[in-house]
Structure formats: C-alpha cells, structure tokens
Amino acid sequence: MIRTDAVWMSVTPMDMRAGTDTLLARIVQVFGEARPHHAYLFANHRGNRLKVLIHDGIGIWLASRRLNQGRFAWPRAGQTVTLSRGQFDALVLGLPWQRLGEDGVIRIL
C-alpha cells in the first residue's frame, strides 16, 4: 500500500491527541529529519495506543492503533529504535517483536 524503506520507533511517550504537525515536529526534533518512505512510530505513556506517521515523498500519512487489552511491547532505554518489516508487523499486532531478528528468525525466548 504505502512503501516504507525503514521503520523508526520513538521511545519517549507521546500525547495521542497530537496531530500530524505536532508529530512531524517531534520527528524532526528526535530523528533530525523526516525522510521519504520512512515510518515513525509513537506510543502513549500506558503503551496501549500507537501512532504511525509515514512520509511518502509527496505527503504525510497518519494512522493510529489501540489495543483493547494488553500493551504494545515498547523499549524503555535509548532515544530511537529501528525495526525490520517483520518486527513492525508483529508490533502492530501486539506481539513481542523483540523476539524476531532482522531476518525473521526467533533468537530470544
């Protein structure tokens, strides 16, 4: 649907009332720039909601997801994390994406 070459995750919690302009400003602040075909992920403090902002080279796409039960597996340390496509797919489903390696192989139990 929308091409994404890289997926970046901001570890700092974000207010989910934030819109496109606020998230874009945070991306520039945290990542230095908003690159075309890159997806940027943000979660709320409780970890049950996330927003994905994607710059497609022409415009900005913004999507959100909420878990009715449980939390997204979100890292606590550092500023940013990069994810593979498989890890991203697992994350948005609420699965423990950290267990998947870059090549989709499970290495951590």
N, C-alpha and C positions, 0 to 999 in steps of 0.2 A: 504494500500500500504506500507507505512513505519510506523512502530509502534512509537507512541510518548506518553510517560507517563506524560510529563509536557511540558508546553509552557511558555517560558520566553520572556519578551519584554525589550529591552534596550531603555531607554527614550532619551539618548543622540543621536543626529543626526549622521548619518554615511555617508561617501562618497560612493556613489553607484558604483564607479569604483573599490572598494575594492574586492579582490578575496577571495578564501577560506582561505588562510593562514593569511591574514590580519584580516578577521572576526574571525577566530579561536583565534588569539592573543587577539583581543578585548574581546572575551568571557571569556578567562582566566583572563584578566585584570578586567573586570566588575563583572563577576559571580564567579570567583575564580577557576573554573574548567569547562570542557566540559563533562557533564555526558552522558552516553549511553542512547538512546531513549528519549532525551530531545531536544526540538526545541527552537531555539533562533532567535528572530525577531529584525530587524533593519530597520529604515526608514531614508530617506533623510531629509534635512532641510525643504523643501517645503511640505513634507508629502504626496507626490503623488506616491512615489515608496517605495517598501519594499523588503527586502531580508530575507529569512528563511534558517538557517543553522541547519541541523539535524545530530547528531552523532548516527549512527545506531548500534554501538557496534563493527563494523568492519571498516567502512569508514565514509566519510563525504558526505552529500548531500547538495547541494546549489540550491535554487530556488529563482526567483525574480518575482515581480508583479508590474505593473504600472497601475494607473488609468488615463484614458484619460480626465476625468472630476472629479472635486472634490478632496478631500483629505481623507486619512485614518484617523480615529479617534485615535489620539495618545496622551497619557498623557503628561503633561508638568512637573510635580513635581516628586521628588524622583529619584532613580537610576534604579530600576528594578521593573517590574510588572509581576505577574504570571497570566495566563489565563486558563480558562477551555476550553475543546474542542469546545463547543458551541460558546464561545466568540471568539475563534480563527477563526472558520468558518465564523462568522459574520464579523470579522475584514478584512479577505482577500477578502470578497465581497464588502467591502467599507461601511458596515453598522455600526451603532453606537453600538458597542459591550458592552460598559459600562452599557447599559440598561439591559443586561442579567445577572442574578445572577449565582452562581455556579451550581445550579440545573436547569438552563434554564428558570426560572421564571422571568418575567419582573417586576421590582420593581421601576424603575425610569422613569418618563415621560419626 
